[in-house]
Amino acid sequence: MSHTVSPLRIGPIEVWPPLVLAPMSGVTNRTMRALYKPFGLGLTVTEFVSSNALKFGSKRTMEMIDQHGIERPVSTQLWGDDPQTMAHAAKVVRECGADIVDINFGCPAPKVTKTNGGSACMRDPDRCEAIMRAVVAAVDCPVTMKMRLGWGEDRLVYLEIARRAQDAGVRALTLHARTARQFYKGDADWEHIARLKRAVEIPVIGNGDLNDAHVAMRRMRESGADAIMLGRATLGNPWLIAQIRDLMEGCDARPSPSAADRLRYAIVHYRAMLDELGEARAVPQMRKHVALYLKSVPGAAQLRERLMRLDRADDAIALVEETIARLESDLAA
Ligand SMILES: Cc1cc2nc3c(=O)[nH]c(=O)nc-3n(C[C@H](O)[C@H](O)[C@H](O)COP(=O)(O)O)c2cc1C
């Protein structure tokens, strides 16, 4: 079968397939990325890491940037508003194994924007440029940047910041096609991704609301994006990644797994998180994941309620196993 899309090239790094897992704070830790990568991702990105926090190098922060695992290539994302602090942080993450350093100009969360980080940087394109130039000068690997359309509807600065990024030596751009003020409301407007693609020569990664394999491929084709990035829709459904990869490889998209198979994988995911993080940290994180794997299982709402009350991993896994047995006996009947 011949491929239907080309690899993404980020400087000297070739990414195949051009399918990227979105950075998601509190979600895309190393275990999660390693679990999802084999479904068919070309590139994974860490949760964002505060450049300020890297000055202190706490154990938790260092764990977030340790990139000596199995995924290659991997990108480490940084946020902050000070060019020199960002440059220092970039050097540290590069030493800790990042193949790519990604700059976050997209986060709308108040804890980030109140210190002018994330999407708040987009209110000051000069500052964005200074940060990008400092980071590019600090490392010997490609630097990329992820942004939104702008702070608010009244000032969509993504094209201006993209051109400055290109001039500063940034090697690829991701656009989540919403404004910061929108948070996650409304729809991502892929027309802006098409506009960005026409405005710059460096690769563009389109992001926002991709939750179906055929729609994702259509969005990529119509916008001209060089790659697509998937976030929320992969949670509890990593098979979406495999379906898109199938289409990129010129095959039919594989069918979605049965509910019982989804839940069997939820247990694999649970055990991997337990091994890596221990029970106290894995249980709260796995509540949200299992809740998503349970989506569309009959009685999901009650199961989720029970799950939220369980504090022990064994009990949560037993609940999932019991659900699988029920699904199978329903099927047999
Ligand atoms: C829980 C969560 C955490 C996120 N954390 C980050 C982050 O650390 N860095 C970042 O650039 N974007 C972050 N995002 C935004 C996603 O990367 C992505 O741009 C957004 O979810 C839109 O893509 P989607 O519609 O495919 O989910 C986060 C999104 C969610 C839902």
Ligand as a Chemical Component Dictionary entry (heavy atoms), coordinates in Angstrom:
data_LIG
# 
_chem_comp.id                   LIG 
_chem_comp.type                 NON-POLYMER 
_chem_comp.pdbx_formal_charge   0 
_chem_comp.three_letter_code    LIG 
# 
loop_
_chem_comp_atom.comp_id 
_chem_comp_atom.atom_id 
_chem_comp_atom.alt_atom_id 
_chem_comp_atom.type_symbol 
_chem_comp_atom.charge 
_chem_comp_atom.model_Cartn_x 
_chem_comp_atom.model_Cartn_y 
_chem_comp_atom.model_Cartn_z 
_chem_comp_atom.pdbx_ordinal 
LIG C1  C1  C 0 -5.996 17.960 30.332 1  
LIG C2  C2  C 0 -5.304 18.786 29.273 2  
LIG C3  C3  C 0 -4.028 19.250 29.498 3  
LIG C4  C4  C 0 -3.371 20.002 28.523 4  
LIG N1  N1  N 0 -2.071 20.376 28.747 5  
LIG C5  C5  C 0 -1.379 20.996 27.750 6  
LIG C6  C6  C 0 0.012  21.248 27.879 7  
LIG O1  O1  O 0 0.662  20.906 28.887 8  
LIG N2  N2  N 0 0.631  21.894 26.839 9  
LIG C7  C7  C 0 -0.041 22.275 25.705 10 
LIG O2  O2  O 0 0.546  22.838 24.804 11 
LIG N3  N3  N 0 -1.350 22.032 25.561 12 
LIG C8  C8  C 0 -2.019 21.378 26.539 13 
LIG N4  N4  N 0 -3.326 21.059 26.339 14 
LIG C9  C9  C 0 -3.967 21.369 25.056 15 
LIG C10 C10 C 0 -3.816 20.188 24.080 16 
LIG O3  O3  O 0 -2.456 19.944 23.772 17 
LIG C11 C11 C 0 -4.569 20.464 22.768 18 
LIG O4  O4  O 0 -4.035 21.613 22.171 19 
LIG C12 C12 C 0 -6.057 20.682 22.994 20 
LIG O5  O5  O 0 -6.604 19.719 23.880 21 
LIG C13 C13 C 0 -6.844 20.648 21.661 22 
LIG O6  O6  O 0 -6.677 19.402 21.038 23 
LIG P1  P1  P 0 -7.827 18.264 21.102 24 
LIG O7  O7  O 0 -9.109 18.905 20.658 25 
LIG O8  O8  O 0 -7.341 17.188 20.167 26 
LIG O9  O9  O 0 -7.900 17.802 22.524 27 
LIG C14 C14 C 0 -4.014 20.331 27.314 28 
LIG C15 C15 C 0 -5.321 19.878 27.110 29 
LIG C16 C16 C 0 -5.967 19.115 28.052 30 
LIG C17 C17 C 0 -7.362 18.620 27.786 31 
# 
loop_
_chem_comp_bond.comp_id 
_chem_comp_bond.atom_id_1 
_chem_comp_bond.atom_id_2 
_chem_comp_bond.value_order 
_chem_comp_bond.pdbx_ordinal 
LIG C1  C2  SING 1  
LIG C2  C3  SING 2  
LIG C2  C16 DOUB 3  
LIG C3  C4  DOUB 4  
LIG C4  N1  SING 5  
LIG C4  C14 SING 6  
LIG N1  C5  DOUB 7  
LIG C5  C6  SING 8  
LIG C5  C8  SING 9  
LIG C6  O1  DOUB 10 
LIG C6  N2  SING 11 
LIG N2  C7  SING 12 
LIG C7  O2  DOUB 13 
LIG C7  N3  SING 14 
LIG N3  C8  DOUB 15 
LIG C8  N4  SING 16 
LIG N4  C9  SING 17 
LIG N4  C14 SING 18 
LIG C9  C10 SING 19 
LIG C10 O3  SING 20 
LIG C10 C11 SING 21 
LIG C11 O4  SING 22 
LIG C11 C12 SING 23 
LIG C12 O5  SING 24 
LIG C12 C13 SING 25 
LIG C13 O6  SING 26 
LIG O6  P1  SING 27 
LIG P1  O7  DOUB 28 
LIG P1  O8  SING 29 
LIG P1  O9  SING 30 
LIG C14 C15 DOUB 31 
LIG C15 C16 SING 32 
LIG C16 C17 SING 33 
# 
